[in-house]
Amino acid sequence: MKFGLHISPTEQAIDVRVLGRLAEEYGFESLFLPEHTHMPVHGVSVHPSGPQVHDRLRRFLDPLIALTTVAAVTERLRLGTGVCLIAQHDPITLAKQIATLELLSGGRFLFGIGAGWNREEMRNHGIDPAARWQVMRECVLAMKRIWTEEEAALHGRFVDFDPIWQWPKPAQKPHVPVLVGGEGPRVLERVLEYGDEWAPNADPGIEGRVAELQELAAERGRERIPVTAFHVPPDPDVIGAYAAAGVTRCVFTLPSADAVTVRAAVERLAALVARDTDPGDWPREVGERVNGAGCRDAASKPVRLRRPATRDRPGANPRAADLSRHWPARATTSASSPVRRSWPRPR
């Protein structure tokens, strides 16, 4: 199980560079940023969380530029879009931007994609909302060809270009992983056709669909497909259930707030993750934080974890003990904790 963070980046919130260093310091594996190029002043589209979030959405920083600055001040942290509204981009330009970020970050990018929900925003980009899924598909296919072929071309209904040369190529091979977002009835087919991972929100029933996805993948001769769950609640029972179901990455949502508030949230999440795994079996990300060890780069093998000294163990650490007051009693560990037993052991 890997653990990541997600935040809505604005000019009013914590500097993403500060957050990136903080996330890496506390052993989180990844940082994801969402995207909206703008919010239409007039329109009927409403975010699934309600209209109260629209003010924050209109203030989003550009995720690729923001992640590039984070790459410059971190060494191991994976950098992802959660999600990029790919249909609203020129795929040739986007392929160049992502490959450049890949080069400068040392191969740490995770390409989370979605088709979007704001129909007026799509129309302002020249996209018919009814065709956004087809546009997304052709954009992904085009970008994969650009990343993997010397002379790439695609002649589709929405994306059409003759052979082109483009470098750099992504550091990750054969290309950056594409995490297909969504929970709709056809999302698993999209993942199987042009995705490398599935990235649903932490909605009810996700565990069962993870099993369905792996069955479909096996039928088509594919290996197990990694699953990243976004907006996971800081509840050890939920995290344990996801781990047992085969979710490979849980991403927690941080408040879009000042540095003091965000730091406190990061500390609480780090303490939760550490307490609800056996100290000898901590995931690599938490082990790096506690042991003071790290990987040389994003492709390095997980470090060999030692059993931490007593002063470093969750519950014995004064800092972790102080943070425990922020979490319900069920978040503490015990010898019979079912959540502890549900964690997969590191390989």
Rosetta silent file (secondary structure, phi, psi, omega in degrees, C-alpha in Angstrom):
SEQUENCE: MKFGLHISPTEQAIDVRVLGRLAEEYGFESLFLPEHTHMPVHGVSVHPSGPQVHDRLRRFLDPLIALTTVAAVTERLRLGTGVCLIAQHDPITLAKQIATLELLSGGRFLFGIGAGWNREEMRNHGIDPAARWQVMRECVLAMKRIWTEEEAALHGRFVDFDPIWQWPKPAQKPHVPVLVGGEGPRVLERVLEYGDEWAPNADPGIEGRVAELQELAAERGRERIPVTAFHVPPDPDVIGAYAAAGVTRCVFTLPSADAVTVRAAVERLAALVARDTDPGDWPREVGERVNGAGCRDAASKPVRLRRPATRDRPGANPRAADLSRHWPARATTSASSPVRRSWPRPR
SCORE:     score description
SCORE:     0.000 S_00000001
   1 L     0.000  129.566  175.403    0.000    0.000    0.000 S_00000001
   2 E  -107.931  155.132 -177.345    1.272    3.437   -0.975 S_00000001
   3 E  -127.291  128.199  179.637    0.014    6.683    0.524 S_00000001
   4 E  -126.533  172.901  179.930   -0.387    9.975   -1.285 S_00000001
   5 E  -124.343  149.619  178.935   -1.766   13.442   -0.705 S_00000001
   6 E  -133.176  136.962  177.940   -4.148   15.579   -2.758 S_00000001
   7 L  -145.306  150.654  172.199   -4.721   19.308   -2.419 S_00000001
   8 L   -88.389  108.028 -174.141   -6.512   22.064   -4.313 S_00000001
   9 L   -85.663  124.376  176.434   -3.626   24.466   -5.028 S_00000001
  10 L  -136.536  171.161  177.994   -4.461   28.170   -5.031 S_00000001
  11 L   -71.370  -12.254 -179.883   -2.603   31.409   -4.372 S_00000001
  12 L   -94.137   -9.851 -176.019   -4.368   31.548   -1.000 S_00000001
  13 L  -101.339 -178.624  177.922   -3.193   28.105    0.168 S_00000001
  14 L   -53.786  143.137  174.597    0.143   26.655    1.211 S_00000001
  15 L   -61.707  128.154 -176.382    2.979   27.032   -1.313 S_00000001
  16 H   -63.193  -26.420  177.227    3.092   23.721   -3.202 S_00000001
  17 H   -67.874  -40.541  175.985    6.887   23.678   -2.910 S_00000001
  18 H   -63.632  -43.271  179.845    6.602   23.796    0.865 S_00000001
  19 H   -64.033  -40.803  179.143    3.978   21.056    0.742 S_00000001
  20 H   -59.733  -44.933  178.008    6.144   18.888   -1.500 S_00000001
  21 H   -64.580  -38.741  179.992    9.053   19.021    0.914 S_00000001
  22 H   -64.900  -45.017  179.572    6.691   18.355    3.813 S_00000001
  23 H   -61.140  -42.515  179.714    5.113   15.336    2.092 S_00000001
  24 H   -68.108  -39.398  178.599    8.515   13.862    1.343 S_00000001
  25 H   -59.188  -39.795 -177.268    9.745   14.525    4.879 S_00000001
  26 L   -90.558    9.402  170.390    6.817   12.594    6.335 S_00000001
  27 L    84.438   11.157  177.222    7.276    9.675    3.976 S_00000001
  28 L   -72.847  145.655 -174.116    4.285   10.089    1.657 S_00000001
  29 L   -80.187  -29.569 -169.876    4.803    8.498   -1.729 S_00000001
  30 E  -152.236  159.745  174.781    2.998   10.997   -3.943 S_00000001
  31 E  -133.133  127.659 -178.525    1.354   14.390   -4.319 S_00000001
  32 E  -116.785  139.732  176.658   -1.576   14.945   -6.689 S_00000001
  33 E  -123.503  141.060  179.550   -2.970   18.247   -7.966 S_00000001
  34 L   -88.413  179.100 -178.747   -6.305   18.752   -9.791 S_00000001
  35 L  -139.254  135.583  158.842   -7.059   20.931  -12.802 S_00000001
  36 L  -148.739  122.738 -179.804   -9.516   23.540  -13.952 S_00000001
  37 L   -70.226  -27.323 -179.296   -8.283   26.131  -16.427 S_00000001
  38 L  -169.511  171.265  170.870  -11.175   28.422  -15.448 S_00000001
  39 L  -125.754  122.142  178.733  -14.711   28.467  -14.120 S_00000001
  40 L   -60.083  139.499  179.301  -17.404   29.985  -16.358 S_00000001
  41 L   -66.617  -40.345 -179.307  -19.213   32.919  -14.792 S_00000001
  42 L  -116.190  138.118  178.654  -22.553   31.752  -16.174 S_00000001
  43 L   165.628  167.779 -178.217  -23.665   28.158  -16.474 S_00000001
  44 L  -107.172   -7.174 -179.307  -25.777   25.388  -15.002 S_00000001
  45 L   -70.357  133.469 -179.713  -23.024   22.858  -14.259 S_00000001
  46 L  -126.836  134.592  179.219  -22.575   22.259  -10.536 S_00000001
  47 L   -60.420  145.514  179.534  -19.726   20.353   -8.923 S_00000001
  48 L   -56.181  -25.617  178.318  -20.785   17.037   -7.331 S_00000001
  49 L   -83.915   -8.332  179.653  -19.769   18.457   -3.928 S_00000001
  50 L   113.785  160.930 -176.199  -22.006   21.479   -4.404 S_00000001
  51 H   -68.109  -14.242 -177.762  -21.683   25.072   -5.661 S_00000001
  52 H   -66.349  -17.094 -178.792  -19.841   26.192   -2.529 S_00000001
  53 H   -90.114   -5.911 -173.874  -16.582   24.807   -3.948 S_00000001
  54 H   -63.538  -34.528  179.603  -16.689   26.832   -7.156 S_00000001
  55 H   -60.978  -41.116  178.682  -14.779   29.769   -5.691 S_00000001
  56 H   -68.263  -39.614 -177.102  -11.842   27.489   -4.895 S_00000001
  57 H   -63.236  -34.875 -177.745  -11.984   25.781   -8.291 S_00000001
  58 L   -73.440   -9.127 -177.521  -11.643   29.047  -10.188 S_00000001
  59 L  -103.631    4.483 -176.001   -8.402   29.754   -8.317 S_00000001
  60 L   -56.728  139.430  167.860   -6.523   26.552   -9.185 S_00000001
  61 L   -74.342  159.288  173.349   -2.892   26.832  -10.179 S_00000001
  62 L   -67.250  123.910 -172.838   -1.821   25.122  -13.374 S_00000001
  63 H   -67.615  -36.515 -177.363   -0.971   21.597  -12.151 S_00000001
  64 H   -69.799  -40.763  177.203    1.909   20.848  -14.532 S_00000001
  65 H   -67.429  -43.145  179.808    3.743   24.080  -13.781 S_00000001
  66 H   -61.814  -42.974 -179.563    3.072   23.679  -10.052 S_00000001
  67 H   -67.937  -30.868  176.097    4.336   20.081  -10.079 S_00000001
  68 H   -63.500  -40.122  177.294    7.476   21.136  -11.939 S_00000001
  69 H   -67.028  -34.514  177.277    8.317   23.514   -9.107 S_00000001
  70 H   -67.213  -39.690  179.028    7.701   20.695   -6.616 S_00000001
  71 H   -58.857  -33.465 -176.568   10.017   18.424   -8.614 S_00000001
  72 H   -70.468  -19.738 -175.752   12.777   21.004   -8.244 S_00000001
  73 H  -116.529    8.755  178.225   12.707   20.841   -4.411 S_00000001
  74 L  -129.940  168.302 -178.001   12.102   17.094   -3.882 S_00000001
  75 L  -122.607  -35.006 -173.592   13.941   13.895   -4.740 S_00000001
  76 L  -117.938  -20.775 -172.571   11.620   10.905   -4.321 S_00000001
  77 L   -61.276  126.436  173.253    8.068   12.228   -4.241 S_00000001
  78 E   -74.126  145.264 -172.144    5.891   11.009   -7.120 S_00000001
  79 E  -122.135  119.974 -173.556    4.067   13.883   -8.836 S_00000001
  80 E  -134.214  158.197  170.036    0.590   13.382  -10.259 S_00000001
  81 E   -96.291  135.766 -177.045   -2.436   15.053  -11.753 S_00000001
  82 E  -141.906   70.314    1.739   -5.632   14.212   -9.969 S_00000001
  83 E  -124.637  166.667  170.597   -6.980   14.725  -12.506 S_00000001
  84 E   -85.343  131.138  178.423   -5.898   16.414  -15.734 S_00000001
  85 E   -84.473   78.054 -166.425   -8.870   17.304  -17.939 S_00000001
  86 H   -60.754  -32.463 -177.957   -7.120   15.866  -20.949 S_00000001
  87 H   -65.752  -18.229 -178.614   -9.881   16.496  -23.493 S_00000001
  88 H   -90.749    8.146 -178.295   -9.420   20.239  -23.003 S_00000001
  89 L  -115.612  155.444  165.776   -5.777   20.080  -24.150 S_00000001
  90 L   -76.264  119.646 -173.394   -3.965   19.833  -27.451 S_00000001
  91 H   -65.756  -29.579  178.642   -2.461   16.320  -27.128 S_00000001
  92 H   -67.328  -46.113  178.578    0.729   17.186  -29.020 S_00000001
  93 H   -65.946  -42.559 -178.817    1.478   20.106  -26.717 S_00000001
  94 H   -64.630  -38.785  177.351    0.452   18.175  -23.606 S_00000001
  95 H   -60.477  -40.337  178.212    2.693   15.246  -24.558 S_00000001
  96 H   -65.950  -43.960 -178.703    5.647   17.641  -24.790 S_00000001
  97 H   -62.635  -44.463 -177.797    4.854   19.278  -21.444 S_00000001
  98 H   -70.051  -40.750  178.367    4.548   15.983  -19.602 S_00000001
  99 H   -64.088  -33.672  176.579    7.670   14.478  -21.175 S_00000001
 100 H   -67.513  -45.082  176.191    9.583   17.593  -20.144 S_00000001
 101 H   -60.848  -39.549  176.334    8.309   17.302  -16.572 S_00000001
 102 H   -58.280  -46.450 -179.039    9.271   13.622  -16.663 S_00000001
 103 H   -63.032  -48.220 -174.964   12.811   14.496  -17.714 S_00000001
 104 H   -71.275  -24.660 -179.549   13.273   17.232  -15.123 S_00000001
 105 H   -93.561   -5.735 -177.095   11.790   15.146  -12.282 S_00000001
 106 L    76.501   30.315  175.487   13.761   12.000  -13.022 S_00000001
 107 L    80.063   46.982 -175.493   10.741    9.947  -14.053 S_00000001
 108 L  -116.260   11.495 -172.283    8.340   10.662  -11.192 S_00000001
 109 E   -88.718  142.345  174.397    5.141   11.696  -12.993 S_00000001
 110 E  -122.388  118.998 -171.663    1.736    9.974  -12.663 S_00000001
 111 E   -95.091   84.761  174.290   -0.754   11.011  -15.347 S_00000001
 112 E   -80.762  130.868 -175.010   -4.195   10.972  -13.753 S_00000001
 113 E  -129.068  154.475  174.753   -6.864   11.853  -16.304 S_00000001
 114 E  -153.714  165.206 -177.999  -10.588   12.553  -16.400 S_00000001
 115 L   -93.673  -15.320  176.078  -13.151   13.880  -18.850 S_00000001
 116 L    94.510  167.042 -178.454  -14.572   16.554  -16.551 S_00000001
 117 L  -127.410  -18.809 -175.423  -18.020   17.570  -15.310 S_00000001
 118 L   -89.335  103.465 -174.236  -18.327   21.292  -16.169 S_00000001
 119 H   -66.652  -35.449  178.690  -20.017   21.420  -19.541 S_00000001
 120 H   -67.042  -38.026  176.558  -19.570   25.160  -19.981 S_00000001
 121 H   -61.655  -42.988  178.907  -15.839   24.840  -19.346 S_00000001
 122 H   -61.029  -46.069 -178.037  -15.643   22.125  -22.027 S_00000001
 123 H   -62.841  -35.014  177.563  -17.499   24.249  -24.550 S_00000001
 124 H   -64.867  -22.497  176.029  -15.132   27.158  -23.919 S_00000001
 125 L   -94.644    7.264  178.634  -12.336   24.803  -24.987 S_00000001
 126 L    80.372   19.995 -177.741  -14.238   23.823  -28.126 S_00000001
 127 L  -107.512  130.430  172.750  -15.272   20.397  -26.804 S_00000001
 128 L   -74.754  118.454 -178.235  -18.756   18.969  -27.195 S_00000001
 129 H   -53.571  -33.033 -178.775  -19.585   17.608  -23.707 S_00000001
 130 H   -68.279  -20.362 -177.047  -21.359   14.630  -25.257 S_00000001
 131 H  -106.572    9.386 -171.320  -18.137   13.598  -27.008 S_00000001
 132 H   -62.917  -32.969 -179.734  -15.690   14.185  -24.153 S_00000001
 133 H   -69.556  -39.190  177.908  -15.057   10.486  -23.494 S_00000001
 134 H   -67.252  -38.399  177.387  -14.224    9.834  -27.139 S_00000001
 135 H   -64.180  -43.448  178.763  -11.945   12.878  -27.202 S_00000001
 136 H   -58.401  -45.539  179.740  -10.202   11.669  -24.043 S_00000001
 137 H   -57.895  -49.668 -177.045   -9.617    8.265  -25.592 S_00000001
 138 H   -67.900  -33.053  176.588   -8.064    9.657  -28.780 S_00000001
 139 H   -63.728  -44.079  179.058   -5.901   12.100  -26.813 S_00000001
 140 H   -63.511  -46.543 -179.708   -4.462    9.255  -24.736 S_00000001
 141 H   -60.617  -40.917  179.498   -3.828    7.098  -27.795 S_00000001
 142 H   -64.384  -45.460 -177.688   -2.133   10.002  -29.558 S_00000001
 143 H   -66.087  -37.886  177.826    0.084   10.840  -26.595 S_00000001
 144 H   -63.725  -37.977  177.259    1.141    7.231  -26.115 S_00000001
 145 H   -66.636  -43.185  179.437    2.206    7.076  -29.755 S_00000001
 146 H   -60.828  -39.677 -177.604    4.153   10.328  -29.451 S_00000001
 147 H   -73.639  -24.817 -171.262    5.902    9.038  -26.316 S_00000001
 148 H  -114.467  -12.316 -176.508    6.820    5.628  -27.732 S_00000001
 149 L  -117.739  144.556  177.690    7.362    6.083  -31.481 S_00000001
 150 L   -67.539  -42.997  178.115   10.028    8.015  -33.359 S_00000001
 151 L  -120.781  102.489 -173.562    7.535    9.056  -36.029 S_00000001
 152 E  -102.698  143.048  176.648    4.074    9.232  -34.498 S_00000001
 153 E  -149.664  153.721  174.997    0.777    9.765  -36.283 S_00000001
 154 E  -151.344  132.758  177.290   -2.907    9.366  -35.513 S_00000001
 155 E  -123.398   88.795  179.461   -5.918    9.781  -37.742 S_00000001
 156 L  -112.807 -174.478  179.464   -8.973    9.771  -35.533 S_00000001
 157 L   -73.220  -34.785 -175.327  -12.300   11.524  -35.484 S_00000001
 158 L  -112.522  -25.513  178.803  -11.173   14.176  -32.994 S_00000001
 159 L  -122.500  120.924 -172.417   -7.362   13.971  -33.098 S_00000001
 160 E  -144.493  113.710  175.833   -5.800   13.926  -36.524 S_00000001
 161 E  -152.745  147.107  177.179   -2.154   14.538  -37.426 S_00000001
 162 E   -76.814  173.982 -176.302    0.403   13.199  -39.890 S_00000001
 163 E   -53.903  135.689  179.420    3.760   11.747  -38.740 S_00000001
 164 E  -132.845  157.184  168.003    5.659   13.982  -36.333 S_00000001
 165 L  -104.209  138.486  173.007    8.934   13.960  -34.424 S_00000001
 166 L  -153.848  130.130  171.736    8.889   14.919  -30.788 S_00000001
 167 L  -132.636  159.369    5.891   11.389   14.666  -27.967 S_00000001
 168 L   -78.172  162.610  170.298   12.088   14.210  -25.107 S_00000001
 169 L   -91.602  151.611 -179.227   10.583   10.803  -24.537 S_00000001
 170 L   -58.691  146.727  177.717    9.362    9.990  -21.003 S_00000001
 171 L   -68.396  -35.474  177.127   11.895    8.608  -18.553 S_00000001
 172 L   -78.104  138.845 -176.843    9.433    5.882  -17.490 S_00000001
 173 L  -114.419  141.672    3.841    9.087    3.107  -20.029 S_00000001
 174 L   -77.422  -15.477  178.901    7.244    2.529  -22.175 S_00000001
 175 L  -165.428  176.853  177.598    5.606    5.814  -21.117 S_00000001
 176 L   -63.968  145.122  178.099    4.243    7.576  -18.052 S_00000001
 177 L   -67.940  134.673  179.560    1.505    5.573  -16.316 S_00000001
 178 E  -101.226  115.960  179.965   -1.991    6.698  -17.258 S_00000001
 179 E  -100.541  109.895 -176.145   -4.418    6.613  -14.319 S_00000001
 180 E   -85.652  117.495 -179.860   -7.978    6.659  -15.642 S_00000001
 181 E   -85.682  165.084  176.435  -10.336    8.413  -13.246 S_00000001
 182 L   120.076  158.666  178.918  -14.046    7.881  -12.792 S_00000001
 183 L  -130.472    9.395 -175.507  -16.563    5.505  -11.256 S_00000001
 184 L   -67.517  173.969 -175.169  -19.154    5.291  -14.044 S_00000001
 185 L   -65.026  -22.966 -176.855  -20.513    2.064  -15.531 S_00000001
 186 L  -106.073    6.575 -173.108  -18.042    2.061  -18.447 S_00000001
 187 H   -65.163  -35.770 -178.022  -14.898    3.165  -16.615 S_00000001
 188 H   -65.773  -34.650  176.062  -13.402   -0.325  -16.310 S_00000001
 189 H   -64.887  -37.445  177.870  -13.570   -0.755  -20.083 S_00000001
 190 H   -65.623  -42.420  178.794  -11.701    2.528  -20.486 S_00000001
 191 H   -60.279  -44.671 -177.390   -9.028    1.392  -18.045 S_00000001
 192 H   -68.972  -31.976 -176.805   -8.593   -1.877  -19.916 S_00000001
 193 H   -79.092  -46.573 -174.054   -8.456   -0.229  -23.338 S_00000001
 194 H  -139.119   12.176  178.730   -6.035    2.647  -22.787 S_00000001
 195 L  -105.540  161.591  174.254   -5.218    2.953  -19.084 S_00000001
 196 L  -107.547  -24.092  177.521   -2.406    1.630  -16.941 S_00000001
 197 E  -144.933  162.457  172.461   -4.163    2.123  -13.603 S_00000001
 198 E  -106.361  138.366 -177.511   -7.649    2.889  -12.296 S_00000001
 199 E  -132.227   73.711  179.096   -8.102    5.994  -10.143 S_00000001
 200 L   -82.957  162.333  166.130  -11.632    6.145   -8.688 S_00000001
 201 E   -74.296  158.597 -177.058  -12.849    8.307   -5.859 S_00000001
 202 L   -77.056   66.902 -179.848  -13.359    6.447   -2.592 S_00000001
 203 L   -92.497  158.642  176.925  -17.050    5.794   -3.214 S_00000001
 204 L   -57.344  138.924  177.252  -19.094    2.912   -1.755 S_00000001
 205 L    90.952   -0.462 -177.893  -18.659   -0.334   -3.649 S_00000001
 206 H   -62.930  -36.905 -177.230  -15.182    0.358   -4.985 S_00000001
 207 H   -57.357  -44.632  179.732  -13.770   -2.779   -3.359 S_00000001
 208 H   -64.892  -35.269 -179.093  -16.056   -5.041   -5.385 S_00000001
 209 H   -74.792  -24.988  173.393  -15.233   -3.274   -8.616 S_00000001
 210 H   -62.443  -44.123  178.101  -11.515   -3.713   -7.951 S_00000001
 211 H   -63.013  -41.197  177.853  -12.095   -7.465   -7.989 S_00000001
 212 H   -61.528  -42.399  179.253  -14.143   -7.139  -11.179 S_00000001
 213 H   -60.501  -43.910 -178.083  -11.360   -5.150  -12.833 S_00000001
 214 H   -68.339  -34.024  176.010   -8.758   -7.784  -12.033 S_00000001
 215 H   -64.979  -44.515  178.652  -10.986  -10.559  -13.366 S_00000001
 216 H   -64.379  -38.582  178.922  -11.467   -8.667  -16.635 S_00000001
 217 H   -63.433  -42.642  179.863   -7.737   -7.965  -16.845 S_00000001
 218 H   -63.863  -39.104  178.442   -6.925  -11.668  -16.387 S_00000001
 219 H   -61.779  -29.819 -178.354   -9.398  -12.616  -19.113 S_00000001
 220 L   -98.110   10.188  176.412   -7.551  -10.277  -21.495 S_00000001
 221 L    77.798   17.646  179.040   -4.121  -11.522  -20.550 S_00000001
 222 L   -96.698  152.011  174.451   -3.127   -8.454  -18.557 S_00000001
 223 L   -72.365  173.255  178.575   -1.339   -8.471  -15.233 S_00000001
 224 L   -57.199  136.886 -176.176   -3.022   -7.064  -12.142 S_00000001
 225 L   -96.739  124.361  178.679   -3.895   -3.416  -12.664 S_00000001
 226 L   -61.663  149.382 -179.150   -2.871   -0.992   -9.909 S_00000001
 227 E  -129.575  126.365  175.409   -5.694    0.988   -8.296 S_00000001
 228 E  -109.695  121.002  178.077   -5.377    4.435   -6.726 S_00000001
 229 E   -98.404  123.046  179.797   -8.278    5.516   -4.514 S_00000001
 230 E   -94.098  152.882  175.287   -8.699    9.289   -4.209 S_00000001
 231 L    58.641   43.872  179.042  -10.230   11.223   -1.299 S_00000001
 232 L   -74.260  129.704  177.609   -9.893    8.324    1.112 S_00000001
 233 L   -67.642  148.371  179.930  -11.260    9.187    4.575 S_00000001
 234 L   -77.690   62.114 -176.901   -8.719    8.983    7.430 S_00000001
 235 L  -121.470  118.847 -176.221  -10.461    5.945    8.850 S_00000001
 236 H   -61.158  -30.024  178.120   -8.339    2.853    9.609 S_00000001
 237 H   -67.381  -40.793  178.306  -11.252    0.511    8.858 S_00000001
 238 H   -66.337  -45.530 -179.351  -11.673    1.987    5.378 S_00000001
 239 H   -61.532  -43.247  179.118   -7.941    1.892    4.696 S_00000001
 240 H   -63.647  -39.812  178.431   -7.733   -1.700    5.880 S_00000001
 241 H   -65.228  -40.070  178.455  -10.668   -2.736    3.692 S_00000001
 242 H   -65.452  -41.674  178.560   -9.096   -1.099    0.661 S_00000001
 243 H   -60.900  -43.283  179.700   -5.782   -2.820    1.338 S_00000001
 244 H   -65.467  -31.522 -179.260   -7.537   -6.182    1.601 S_00000001
 245 H   -78.931  -12.675  178.993   -9.404   -5.516   -1.652 S_00000001
 246 L   102.916   11.180  173.465   -6.173   -4.851   -3.528 S_00000001
 247 L   -65.943  132.577 -173.412   -6.121   -1.053   -3.714 S_00000001
 248 L   -98.693  -17.706  179.093   -2.466   -0.168   -4.213 S_00000001
 249 E  -146.273  129.118  172.788   -2.493    3.532   -3.323 S_00000001
 250 E  -107.799  129.005 -178.817   -4.672    5.558   -0.943 S_00000001
 251 E  -114.788  121.364  179.656   -4.697    9.310   -1.483 S_00000001
 252 E   -92.755  147.386 -179.841   -5.841   11.574    1.349 S_00000001
 253 E   -96.800  126.472  177.144   -7.313   15.032    0.737 S_00000001
 254 L   -93.448  153.668  173.767   -5.706   17.982    2.484 S_00000001
 255 L   -68.993  142.296  174.813   -7.505   21.247    3.248 S_00000001
 256 L   -81.814   86.336 -168.920   -6.783   24.054    0.801 S_00000001
 257 L  -145.595 -173.168 -177.922   -5.469   26.252    3.579 S_00000001
 258 L   -71.885  170.676 -173.494   -2.439   28.020    5.032 S_00000001
 259 H   -62.637  -38.668 -178.908    0.840   26.293    5.835 S_00000001
 260 H   -63.476  -46.159 -179.394    0.144   25.881    9.561 S_00000001
 261 H   -65.051  -43.167 -177.985   -3.196   24.173    8.961 S_00000001
 262 H   -68.346  -41.470  178.274   -1.869   21.920    6.210 S_00000001
 263 H   -58.002  -44.007  179.295    1.210   20.912    8.205 S_00000001
 264 H   -61.188  -39.802  178.828   -1.002   19.834   11.103 S_00000001
 265 H   -65.680  -41.872  178.482   -3.127   17.744    8.724 S_00000001
 266 H   -62.303  -43.072  179.405   -0.042   16.091    7.203 S_00000001
 267 H   -62.733  -41.918  179.381    1.287   15.246   10.660 S_00000001
 268 H   -64.431  -42.292  179.841   -2.025   13.706   11.720 S_00000001
 269 H   -66.221  -40.430  178.435   -2.218   11.597    8.562 S_00000001
 270 H   -62.891  -40.178  178.522    1.382   10.430    8.957 S_00000001
 271 H   -66.508  -39.301  178.657    0.675    9.428   12.542 S_00000001
 272 H   -62.334  -48.108 -179.016   -2.479    7.572   11.489 S_00000001
 273 H   -61.771  -41.724 -178.072   -0.680    5.614    8.789 S_00000001
 274 H   -68.675  -41.533 -176.573    2.174    4.744   11.136 S_00000001
 275 H   -69.860  -29.705 -173.480   -0.017    3.657   14.056 S_00000001
 276 L   -96.925   22.674  167.582   -2.254    1.410   12.032 S_00000001
 277 L  -133.033  152.051  177.011    0.491   -0.818   10.706 S_00000001
 278 L   -65.053  133.939 -176.916    2.780   -3.051   12.660 S_00000001
 279 H   -54.070  -34.574  179.726    6.072   -1.154   13.157 S_00000001
 280 H   -74.799  -13.954 -177.016    8.037   -4.045   11.695 S_00000001
 281 H  -118.775   23.421 -179.047    5.838   -4.077    8.606 S_00000001
 282 L   -57.375  143.095  173.035    5.508   -0.370    7.870 S_00000001
 283 L   -59.989  158.365 -177.934    5.097    0.490    4.200 S_00000001
 284 H   -51.377  -41.968 -173.449    8.201    1.856    2.530 S_00000001
 285 H   -61.698  -43.096  179.645    6.906    5.428    2.638 S_00000001
 286 H   -74.279  -35.396  177.778    6.504    5.500    6.418 S_00000001
 287 H   -60.182  -39.961  178.052    9.695    3.548    6.892 S_00000001
 288 H   -60.724  -40.219 -179.177   11.636    6.196    5.023 S_00000001
 289 H   -66.492  -43.850 -175.060   10.239    8.866    7.326 S_00000001
 290 H   -77.171  -43.540 -175.690   11.000    6.974   10.546 S_00000001
 291 H   -78.639  -15.334 -175.443   14.322    5.432    9.585 S_00000001
 292 L    73.135   19.538  179.338   15.654    8.555    7.938 S_00000001
 293 L  -103.404  165.315  179.168   16.376    6.427    4.870 S_00000001
 294 L  -155.631  169.257  175.494   15.387    7.098    1.300 S_00000001
 295 L   -91.951  150.228  179.543   15.515    5.846   -2.257 S_00000001
 296 L   -67.166  -35.356  178.319   18.006    7.295   -4.686 S_00000001
 297 L  -155.939  179.583 -173.793   15.295    7.899   -7.232 S_00000001
 298 L   -64.968  -22.137 -176.815   11.700    7.034   -8.047 S_00000001
 299 L   -93.330   -1.407 -177.101   12.697    3.741   -9.653 S_00000001
 300 L   -64.598  154.507  175.034   14.774    2.465   -6.706 S_00000001
 301 L   -70.420  153.351  177.152   13.784   -0.688   -4.892 S_00000001
 302 L   -57.354  143.801  178.030   12.070   -0.237   -1.527 S_00000001
 303 L   -69.053  153.362  174.922   14.503    0.193    1.342 S_00000001
 304 L   -80.516  118.575 -174.867   14.919   -2.693    3.768 S_00000001
 305 L   -82.981  137.288  170.317   13.115   -1.590    6.876 S_00000001
 306 L   -97.850  158.669  173.647   14.543   -2.134   10.316 S_00000001
 307 L   -71.604  121.582 -173.016   12.367   -2.360   13.373 S_00000001
 308 L   -66.342  153.732  175.535   12.520    1.203   14.679 S_00000001
 309 L   -61.709  158.203 -175.764   13.988    2.046   18.040 S_00000001
 310 H   -53.425  -40.386 -177.181   11.474    2.447   20.873 S_00000001
 311 H   -66.584  -19.060 -178.257   11.645    6.219   20.725 S_00000001
 312 H   -93.788  -12.278 -173.333   10.650    6.087   17.025 S_00000001
 313 L   -73.534  141.492  175.578    7.679    3.777   17.349 S_00000001
 314 L   -56.674  135.537 -177.280    4.195    5.254   16.971 S_00000001
 315 L    97.353  -38.639  175.733    2.708    5.699   20.410 S_00000001
 316 L   -89.355  -24.500  179.260    6.180    5.911   21.985 S_00000001
 317 L   -71.702  121.051 -179.006    7.106    8.944   19.901 S_00000001
 318 H   -55.691  -36.183 -179.779    6.065   12.046   21.911 S_00000001
 319 H   -65.598  -45.199  179.161    5.110   13.818   18.707 S_00000001
 320 H   -65.748  -39.095 -179.879    2.872   10.958   17.577 S_00000001
 321 H   -63.333  -38.661  179.724    1.404   10.606   21.061 S_00000001
 322 H   -65.615  -34.025 -178.347    0.551   14.288   21.107 S_00000001
 323 H   -75.524  -18.418 -173.889   -1.190   13.926   17.733 S_00000001
 324 H   -62.118  -22.277 -179.106   -3.302   10.989   18.931 S_00000001
 325 H   -67.772  -16.281 -178.793   -5.807   13.338   20.532 S_00000001
 326 H   -83.065   -7.634 -172.727   -6.919   14.391   17.048 S_00000001
 327 L  -123.137  152.538  179.293   -8.090   10.903   16.117 S_00000001
 328 L   -65.360  159.811 -175.437  -10.765    8.574   17.477 S_00000001
 329 H   -58.050  -30.890 -176.411   -9.760    5.786   19.843 S_00000001
 330 H   -68.908   -9.426  179.018  -10.179    3.147   17.121 S_00000001
 331 H   -79.210  -10.382 -179.267   -7.199    4.633   15.282 S_00000001
 332 L   -81.603  156.894 -177.824   -4.780    3.281   17.895 S_00000001
 333 L   -87.861  157.970  173.231   -3.040   -0.044   17.426 S_00000001
 334 L  -152.791  165.115 -175.894   -3.535   -3.171   19.498 S_00000001
 335 L   -63.756  -24.745 -177.087   -2.316   -6.728   19.341 S_00000001
 336 L  -106.326   15.656 -175.364   -5.666   -7.877   17.953 S_00000001
 337 L   -61.745  119.823  178.314   -6.228   -5.035   15.515 S_00000001
 338 H   -67.799  -27.323  179.408   -7.928   -6.411   12.367 S_00000001
 339 H   -67.208  -40.268  179.412   -6.662   -3.418   10.412 S_00000001
 340 H   -59.393  -43.651 -176.726   -3.085   -4.286   11.245 S_00000001
 341 H   -69.060  -21.980 -175.712   -3.541   -7.818    9.935 S_00000001
 342 H   -80.216  -14.175 -178.138   -5.120   -6.537    6.728 S_00000001
 343 L   -71.208  134.268  173.331   -2.032   -4.648    5.542 S_00000001
 344 L   -70.915  142.267  179.382   -0.068   -6.447    2.838 S_00000001
 345 L   -76.224  145.367 -179.294    3.501   -7.067    3.840 S_00000001
 346 L   -65.609  147.666  179.801    6.144   -5.195    1.794 S_00000001
 347 L  -113.604    0.000    0.000    7.870   -7.148   -0.916 S_00000001
